[in-house]
Amino acid sequence: MNLPVEIYTAEAVRQIDSNAINKLGIAGYTLMRRAAQAALDSAIEHFPGAERWQIVCGAGNNAGDGYVLARLASQQGIAVSVLALTDPAKLQGDAATAYKDFDAAGGAIGHWHGELDAAAELLVDG
C-alpha cells in the first residue's frame, strides 16, 4: 500500500476527521483503528527488521492511535513496550476506548522516568 505523501496541518487533519465522522458517518474509533492499521502496515513495510518497538502515548486521540497500534503490533508478534506520558484513567472518548481494548488484550504500560527504551528498534510517537 502506498500512502499519499501530502503533509497536512493539525487543523486540516481535525477538519478531515470531522468531515469523516459528521458527514460520512464513520465512527471516530473506526477511524482510529484504520489509522493504526495503516501505520502498522507502513512500519512493517519500511522497517521489516524492527522486532522491538516502543510506542509513546500522550493524551487525547493521538494516545488512542498509539494504544491501538500497540495492540495490533503485539498481535503480529512484535515485542511492544508502551510508555504512558498521561495516566490512562484521564483519557476520554475514543482514546479511553483504545486504552481499554489495549489493556483487555493484555497490554502493559510503563511510565515516563526520563528515558526511552534503548533496545527499541522503532520508536513511535502516539
Backbone as numpy.savetxt, mean C-alpha at the origin, in Angstrom:
# Nx Ny Nz CAx CAy CAz Cx Cy Cz
2.18 -5.65 -18.03 1.34 -4.49 -18.03 2.24 -3.25 -18.03
1.96 -2.33 -18.91 2.68 -1.07 -18.95 1.82 0.02 -18.33
2.35 0.65 -17.31 1.63 1.74 -16.66 1.94 3.04 -17.39
1.01 3.97 -17.42 1.31 5.26 -18.05 2.42 5.97 -17.31
3.16 6.78 -18.03 4.30 7.47 -17.43 3.95 8.87 -16.94
2.71 9.28 -17.09 2.32 10.61 -16.65 2.48 10.76 -15.15
2.82 11.95 -14.74 2.91 12.28 -13.32 1.76 13.23 -13.01
1.05 12.95 -11.94 -0.10 13.76 -11.56 0.18 14.46 -10.23
-0.36 15.64 -10.08 -0.26 16.33 -8.80 -1.17 15.63 -7.80
-0.94 15.89 -6.52 -1.79 15.30 -5.48 -3.24 15.70 -5.69
-3.47 16.96 -6.05 -4.84 17.43 -6.27 -5.48 16.71 -7.46
-4.72 16.49 -8.52 -5.26 15.78 -9.68 -5.64 14.35 -9.32
-4.81 13.70 -8.51 -5.12 12.32 -8.10 -6.37 12.30 -7.23
-6.51 13.26 -6.34 -7.73 13.34 -5.52 -8.97 13.50 -6.41
-8.85 14.32 -7.45 -9.97 14.54 -8.36 -10.29 13.27 -9.16
-9.26 12.58 -9.62 -9.47 11.32 -10.34 -10.16 10.31 -9.44
-9.69 10.17 -8.21 -10.32 9.26 -7.24 -11.77 9.66 -7.00
-12.00 10.94 -6.79 -13.36 11.42 -6.53 -14.28 11.11 -7.70
-13.80 11.33 -8.92 -14.62 11.03 -10.10 -14.92 9.54 -10.19
-13.93 8.71 -9.93 -14.14 7.26 -10.00 -15.16 6.81 -8.96
-15.09 7.39 -7.78 -16.00 7.00 -6.70 -17.40 7.58 -6.93
-17.47 8.88 -7.19 -18.77 9.56 -7.24 -19.47 9.48 -8.59
-18.72 9.47 -9.67 -19.35 9.45 -10.99 -19.44 8.05 -11.59
-18.45 7.22 -11.30 -18.44 5.87 -11.85 -18.96 4.83 -10.86
-19.10 5.22 -9.60 -19.64 4.31 -8.59 -18.69 3.22 -8.14
-17.39 3.45 -8.29 -16.40 2.47 -7.85 -16.09 2.75 -6.38
-16.19 1.74 -5.55 -15.93 1.91 -4.12 -14.47 2.29 -3.89
-14.24 3.14 -2.89 -12.89 3.58 -2.57 -11.96 2.43 -2.26
-12.46 1.43 -1.53 -11.61 0.29 -1.19 -11.28 -0.55 -2.42
-12.19 -0.59 -3.38 -11.91 -1.28 -4.64 -10.77 -0.58 -5.37
-10.79 0.75 -5.41 -9.69 1.50 -6.02 -8.38 1.21 -5.30
-8.43 1.16 -3.98 -7.24 0.89 -3.19 -6.67 -0.49 -3.52
-7.53 -1.48 -3.61 -7.08 -2.84 -3.94 -6.49 -2.89 -5.34
-7.12 -2.20 -6.28 -6.60 -2.18 -7.66 -5.23 -1.49 -7.72
-5.09 -0.40 -6.99 -3.81 0.32 -6.97 -2.72 -0.56 -6.36
-3.04 -1.25 -5.29 -2.06 -2.12 -4.64 -1.68 -3.28 -5.55
-2.65 -3.84 -6.25 -2.35 -4.94 -7.17 -1.45 -4.45 -8.31
-1.73 -3.27 -8.84 -0.89 -2.70 -9.90 0.53 -2.43 -9.39
0.63 -1.93 -8.15 1.95 -1.67 -7.56 2.70 -2.98 -7.37
2.01 -4.02 -6.91 2.63 -5.33 -6.73 3.14 -5.86 -8.06
2.29 -5.84 -9.07 2.68 -6.34 -10.39 3.89 -5.58 -10.93
3.89 -4.27 -10.78 4.99 -3.44 -11.27 6.28 -3.73 -10.50
6.18 -3.84 -9.18 7.37 -4.11 -8.37 7.97 -5.47 -8.72
7.13 -6.47 -8.90 7.63 -7.80 -9.25 8.28 -7.77 -10.63
7.68 -7.02 -11.55 8.24 -6.91 -12.90 9.59 -6.19 -12.89
9.67 -5.08 -12.17 10.87 -4.25 -12.20 11.95 -4.66 -11.20
11.57 -5.37 -10.15 12.52 -5.81 -9.13 12.31 -7.29 -8.83
12.50 -8.15 -9.83 12.14 -9.57 -9.66 12.96 -10.30 -8.60
14.14 -9.82 -8.29 14.96 -10.49 -7.29 14.72 -10.02 -5.87
13.88 -9.02 -5.69 13.63 -8.48 -4.35 12.71 -9.42 -3.59
13.28 -10.13 -2.64 12.51 -11.10 -1.86 12.14 -10.59 -0.48
12.71 -9.47 -0.08 12.45 -8.91 1.25 12.09 -7.43 1.07
10.85 -7.10 1.41 10.35 -5.74 1.24 10.05 -5.12 2.59
10.24 -3.80 2.67 9.74 -3.05 3.81 8.77 -2.01 3.28
7.58 -1.98 3.86 6.55 -1.03 3.46 6.29 -0.11 4.65
6.50 1.18 4.42 6.31 2.18 5.47 4.91 2.77 5.29
4.08 2.65 6.32 2.70 3.12 6.25 2.50 4.29 7.21
2.06 5.39 6.65 1.78 6.58 7.45 0.32 6.63 7.84
-0.32 7.74 7.50 -1.74 7.93 7.84 -2.52 8.13 6.55
-3.81 8.02 6.64 -4.67 8.28 5.49 -4.69 7.13 4.50
-5.21 7.43 3.32 -5.40 6.37 2.33 -4.09 5.84 1.77
-3.02 6.63 1.79 -1.74 6.08 1.36 -1.32 4.93 2.27
-1.58 5.06 3.55 -1.30 3.96 4.48 -2.13 2.75 4.09
-3.39 2.98 3.75 -4.25 1.88 3.32 -3.68 1.17 2.11
-3.18 1.94 1.13 -2.54 1.34 -0.04 -1.38 0.45 0.40
-0.60 0.95 1.35 0.54 0.19 1.84 0.14 -1.11 2.52
-0.91 -1.06 3.34 -1.36 -2.28 4.02 -1.92 -3.30 3.03
-2.64 -2.84 2.01 -3.14 -3.77 1.00 -1.96 -4.37 0.23
-1.00 -3.54 -0.16 0.18 -4.04 -0.86 0.92 -5.07 -0.01
1.08 -4.79 1.27 1.78 -5.72 2.16 1.05 -7.06 2.22
-0.27 -7.02 2.32 -1.04 -8.27 2.37 -0.88 -9.05 1.07
-1.01 -8.38 -0.06 -0.90 -9.06 -1.35 0.51 -9.61 -1.58
1.53 -8.84 -1.23 2.91 -9.30 -1.40 3.18 -10.51 -0.52
2.69 -10.48 0.71 2.87 -11.63 1.61 2.21 -12.87 1.04
1.04 -12.71 0.44 0.35 -13.84 -0.16 1.11 -14.41 -1.35
2.01 -13.61 -1.94 2.85 -14.07 -3.05 4.15 -14.70 -2.55
4.30 -14.80 -1.24 5.49 -15.42 -0.67 6.66 -14.46 -0.45
6.42 -13.19 -0.59 7.46 -12.18 -0.37 7.53 -11.90 1.13
8.74 -11.83 1.66 8.93 -11.50 3.07 8.72 -9.99 3.22
7.69 -9.62 3.94 7.30 -8.21 4.06 7.37 -7.79 5.52
8.03 -6.66 5.77 7.94 -6.04 7.09 7.24 -4.70 6.89
6.33 -4.40 7.79 5.57 -3.16 7.72 5.97 -2.28 8.89
6.30 -1.05 8.56 6.67 -0.07 9.57 5.55 0.96 9.65
4.87 1.01 10.79 3.74 1.94 10.97 4.24 3.24 11.59
4.00 4.33 10.89 4.36 5.65 11.42 3.22 6.24 12.23
2.02 5.69 12.04 0.82 6.13 12.75 0.17 4.91 13.38
-0.34 5.04 14.56 -1.07 3.95 15.21 -2.24 3.55 14.31
-2.29 2.28 13.86 -3.38 1.85 12.99 -4.77 2.08 13.58
-4.88 2.14 14.91 -6.19 2.40 15.54 -6.71 3.78 15.19
-5.84 4.67 14.74 -6.25 6.03 14.38 -6.68 6.15 12.91
-6.48 5.09 12.13 -6.87 5.12 10.72 -8.38 5.13 10.61
-8.88 5.71 9.54 -10.33 5.80 9.32 -10.68 5.32 7.92
-11.94 4.98 7.74 -12.46 4.66 6.42 -11.76 3.49 5.75
-11.45 3.67 4.47 -10.83 2.61 3.69 -9.46 2.21 4.23
-8.71 3.16 4.75 -7.41 2.85 5.32 -7.56 1.92 6.53
-8.56 2.16 7.36 -8.82 1.28 8.51 -9.22 -0.11 8.04
-10.04 -0.18 7.01 -10.44 -1.48 6.45 -9.22 -2.22 5.92
-8.34 -1.50 5.24 -7.12 -2.12 4.69 -6.26 -2.68 5.81
-6.10 -1.92 6.90 -5.32 -2.42 8.02 -5.98 -3.66 8.63
-7.29 -3.62 8.82 -7.99 -4.77 9.42 -7.83 -6.02 8.57
-7.89 -5.88 7.24 -7.68 -7.03 6.36 -6.25 -7.54 6.45
-5.29 -6.62 6.52 -3.88 -6.98 6.68 -3.68 -7.74 7.98
-4.24 -7.22 9.05 -4.13 -7.84 10.37 -4.80 -9.22 10.39
-5.98 -9.32 9.79 -6.71 -10.59 9.75 -5.95 -11.65 8.95
-5.13 -11.22 8.00 -4.34 -12.15 7.19 -3.05 -12.54 7.89
-2.88 -12.09 9.14 -1.70 -12.45 9.91 -0.56 -11.45 9.81
-0.84 -10.29 9.25 0.19 -9.26 9.11 0.59 -8.69 10.46
1.85 -8.36 10.58 2.37 -7.76 11.81 3.06 -6.45 11.46
3.03 -5.51 12.37 3.66 -4.22 12.13 4.76 -3.96 13.14
5.70 -3.15 12.71 6.71 -2.61 13.60 6.46 -1.12 13.71
7.03 -0.49 14.69 6.84 0.95 14.88 8.17 1.66 14.66
8.10 2.89 14.22 9.28 3.68 13.89 10.14 3.93 15.12
11.40 3.53 15.02 12.37 3.79 16.09 13.62 4.45 15.51
13.46 5.10 14.37 14.56 5.85 13.80 15.36 5.15 12.72
15.04 3.88 12.43 15.81 3.17 11.42 14.91 2.31 10.55
15.32 2.18 9.30 14.65 1.28 8.37 15.31 -0.09 8.44
14.70 -1.07 7.84 15.23 -2.43 7.79 16.36 -2.47 6.77
17.59 -2.58 7.23 18.76 -2.57 6.34 18.79 -3.78 5.42
18.09 -4.85 5.78 18.08 -6.05 4.95 17.03 -6.01 3.84
16.16 -5.00 3.87 15.10 -4.91 2.86 15.72 -4.63 1.49
15.22 -5.35 0.49 15.70 -5.17 -0.88 14.82 -4.22 -1.67
13.65 -3.92 -1.13 12.74 -2.96 -1.75 12.04 -2.19 -0.63
12.06 -0.88 -0.73 11.41 -0.01 0.26 10.25 0.70 -0.42
9.07 0.61 0.19 7.87 1.22 -0.37 7.31 2.21 0.63
6.99 3.40 0.14 6.36 4.44 0.95 4.86 4.37 0.73
4.12 3.96 1.77 2.67 3.80 1.62 1.90 4.79 2.41
